[in-house]
Amino acid sequence: MGQPLIAFSQQSAAHLLANYLSSQQIPASVVQHSAATDNNQFVVVIANAEQTERAQVIAEGFLKNPTDPKYQQAAWDNGKNVKLARTSSGFSLATILNDAKYAPFTSTIFVLCAVVYILSLLGLFAPIAEYLLMQPFSVLAENQQWWRLLGPAFIHFSILHIVFNLLWWAMLGAKIERTFGLSMLLIVFVVSAVVSNGAQALFSDPMSNNMFLFGGLSGVVYAVLGFVWWLGWLRPSWGLSLPNSIVGFMLVWLVLGYADILWVNMANAAHTAGLISGCLLAALLSLGSKKAS
């Protein structure tokens, strides 16, 4: 059965510690405590009780600085060695905020989008849009304002638009960041924002001022959805997964956008490109871990 070492309420934290212990030649696994009084407790169990003292020292170091890059590196190298129990993916506001609190990049993007939206409501939409909206590639090649490939991700046009995007970003982005670290989520964000905004520009007509009137974090949201979805399929032992109902809902929403029967204008190319980029990044990460093992 092994020797229980420490319990966490967050599955990803238990996963990180177990991976690091394994990388230090202390075989470890993660199991979900099934007692009714200890719901959602994830226990790190070491295989050899004789290694308990050394494992406790490592666990204490982890509790003092859980964001140390060495734990994220161990997750990359040894994630497949940890057996994680499947858990339901809660979507409560308290869970989202708690996750985001320990995911600084997720929180930063969340705050930036919120600030841009608030400033837009205060009458500053025009100067913000002038600086952030996407332009044709021919124009970007002349003015070198390549930040516009990311800029539209921070602009939202309605309260429903921004709430929908930020809730999904907070939940899924935090999952990725807490499991693989800030650098991995940064890669997913930048790649998916550039790809989705670029794709949407190819299928849109610019306004008279050579700018495209589209924006939102939706392309990135579909990317993190695809990333978590595919890793849940390719690498279930890494602890990232989504219920089929959520994946189905988002895919149906994508199809409805193409059907043009919704009350809002959908950036269909951005959504599709974002989803594909997220799935491909997950596949590359999975393939890379196989070659490294």
C-alpha positions, 0 to 999 in steps of 0.5 A: 500500500505504501507510506502516506506522506502528506495530503493536499486539497489541490490535485495539482500540488500533490502531483508536483510533489509526487513527481519531484519525489520520484525524480529524487529516487523516492517512488511516489504516487497520488491517491484520492482519499475516499473517507467521507470526512476528507473529501477532495484530499489527495494523498502523496504516498511513497512506496518505501517507508524507509525513505519517509524521513528524507521524503518529509524533508523534501515535502517541507521544502515544497511547502515553503516554495511550491513554485520553484521551477525544479518541481515544474521540471520534474512534472515535465520529466516524470509526470507519467509515473504518477497515477492520479485518481479522476476527479470532477472538475468543479466550476464554482467561482470560489474554486476558480478564484482560489486556483487563479490566486496561485497562478500568476500569469493566469491572474495577470491576463485576467486583470489586464482584460478586466482593466481594458474593458473597464477603461473602454466603459469609461470612454477610452475604447477608441484610443485602446482600439487604435493601439491594439486592434489587428491590422492586415499583414501587409500593414504590419510588415510596414509599421512593424507593430507586431504586438497587434497579433496579441492585442485583440485578445485583451479587447472585449465588446460586452459584459457577456463576452468578457465574463464568458471568456475570463471564467473559462480562462481562469479555470483552464489557464490555472490548471495548466499553469499549476501543473506545468508552470508559467512558461508552458501557459505563456507559450500556449497563450502567445501561440494561440493568440497569434494564430487565432488573431492571424487566422481571423484577419485572413477571413475578415475585411478591414475597416477604412482605417486598416483595422479589423473590428474583432477581439476577445480572448475566445481564441485563447480560451479554445486553445486552453480547452483543446490543450487540457482536453487532449492531454486528458486523452493522451496523458491521463496520468498527468492529472489534467482532464475535462468532463465530456459534457464541457468539451461537448458544450464548447464544440457545439458552441463552435458549430453554432457560430458557423451556423450563424444563428446566434445573437452575437457575431462569432469570430469563427476562424479565431475559435477554430484556429485556437482550438487546433493550436491548443490540441497540437501543442498538447500533442507536441508536449506529449510527444516530447515527454516520450522522447525525453523518457 
